[in-house]
Amino acid sequence: QVPFVESGGGLVQPGGSLRLSCAGAGDSVSDEIMTWHRQAPAKAREWVATLFPGGATFYTDSVKGRFTVSRDEAKNTMYLEMNSLQPEDTAGYYCKKHGTSTWGQGTQVTVSS
């Protein structure tokens, strides 16, 4: 069983928004360092954002000011709010606990007009 399940992806026009979810399945998002990553076609997977237990967040430069990571412990879910989406944000998006190597199935985000 994968520890987390991603959802919320889809097709959106440039400038649009999406909110991705990372729901705990076999694991908890609480009190953990959680991360978002993405992989575009023919490219290596890259780190996107990190959420620390105390609420501190860090983002890769290309998404700063556009993406926001948050967590709802009651729902055991982490979110990635994505605004001002651009075609270069097109990728499969994945979440996981920092320091682990188990990936879920991801959720596809496609930004196209």
C-alpha positions as CSV (number, residue, x, y, z in Angstrom):
1,Q,0.0,0.0,0.0
2,V,1.3,3.4,-0.9
3,P,1.5,5.8,2.0
4,F,0.0,8.8,0.3
5,V,-2.5,9.3,-2.6
6,E,-2.4,12.3,-4.8
7,S,-5.4,13.8,-6.6
8,G,-6.8,17.0,-8.0
9,G,-4.9,17.3,-11.2
10,G,-6.4,18.1,-14.6
11,L,-6.3,20.3,-17.7
12,V,-6.2,24.0,-17.1
13,Q,-5.6,27.0,-19.2
14,P,-2.5,29.2,-18.7
15,G,-3.2,31.6,-15.8
16,G,-5.5,29.2,-14.2
17,S,-5.5,27.5,-10.8
18,L,-5.6,24.0,-9.3
19,R,-5.5,22.5,-5.8
20,L,-3.8,19.2,-5.5
21,S,-4.4,16.9,-2.5
22,C,-2.0,14.4,-0.9
23,A,-4.1,12.2,1.4
24,G,-2.5,9.9,3.9
25,A,-3.4,6.3,3.1
26,G,-0.9,4.1,5.0
27,D,0.8,7.0,6.7
28,S,0.2,10.4,8.4
29,V,1.0,13.9,7.1
30,S,1.0,15.2,10.6
31,D,4.3,16.1,12.5
32,E,6.3,15.1,9.4
33,I,8.4,16.9,6.8
34,M,6.3,16.6,3.7
35,T,7.3,17.3,0.2
36,W,5.9,17.8,-3.3
37,H,7.7,16.9,-6.4
38,R,6.9,16.9,-10.1
39,Q,8.1,15.2,-13.3
40,A,7.6,16.6,-16.7
41,P,7.8,14.4,-19.8
42,A,11.3,13.4,-20.7
43,K,12.7,15.2,-17.6
44,A,14.0,14.2,-14.3
45,R,11.7,14.4,-11.2
46,E,12.3,17.7,-9.4
47,W,11.5,19.0,-6.0
48,V,8.7,21.6,-5.8
49,A,8.0,22.4,-2.1
50,T,8.6,21.3,1.5
51,L,6.3,21.7,4.5
52,F,7.8,21.5,8.0
53,P,5.8,20.3,11.0
54,G,5.9,23.9,12.5
55,G,4.4,25.3,9.3
56,A,7.5,26.6,7.6
57,T,7.5,26.2,3.8
58,F,10.1,26.3,1.1
59,Y,9.6,26.4,-2.7
60,T,11.7,25.9,-5.7
61,D,12.4,29.3,-7.4
62,S,10.1,28.7,-10.4
63,V,7.0,28.4,-8.3
64,K,7.6,31.0,-5.5
65,G,4.7,33.4,-5.2
66,R,2.5,31.1,-7.2
67,F,2.3,27.9,-5.3
68,T,1.3,27.4,-1.6
69,V,1.6,24.2,0.4
70,S,-0.5,23.6,3.4
71,R,-1.8,20.8,5.6
72,D,-5.1,19.8,7.3
73,E,-4.2,17.4,10.1
74,A,-7.8,16.6,10.8
75,K,-8.2,15.3,7.3
76,N,-4.7,13.8,7.2
77,T,-4.2,15.7,3.9
78,M,-1.6,18.0,2.5
79,Y,-2.4,20.4,-0.3
80,L,-0.6,22.3,-3.0
81,E,-2.5,25.4,-4.2
82,M,-1.2,26.3,-7.6
83,N,-2.1,29.7,-9.2
84,S,-1.0,31.5,-12.3
85,L,-0.2,28.1,-13.9
86,Q,2.0,28.1,-17.0
87,P,2.6,25.4,-19.7
88,E,6.0,24.7,-18.0
89,D,4.1,23.6,-14.9
90,T,2.8,20.6,-16.9
91,A,3.9,17.5,-15.1
92,G,2.9,14.6,-12.9
93,Y,2.9,15.8,-9.3
94,Y,3.9,13.5,-6.4
95,C,4.0,13.9,-2.6
96,K,5.9,12.0,0.0
97,K,7.4,12.1,3.4
98,H,10.9,13.6,3.5
99,G,13.6,10.9,3.7
100,T,11.5,8.1,2.2
101,S,11.6,6.7,-1.3
102,T,8.1,5.3,-1.8
103,W,6.2,7.2,-4.5
104,G,2.5,7.2,-5.2
105,Q,0.8,7.2,-8.6
106,G,0.9,11.0,-8.8
107,T,-1.7,13.3,-10.3
108,Q,-1.3,14.8,-13.8
109,V,-1.4,18.5,-14.3
110,T,-1.6,19.8,-17.9
111,V,-1.5,23.5,-18.6
112,S,-2.6,24.3,-22.2
113,S,-4.8,26.5,-24.2
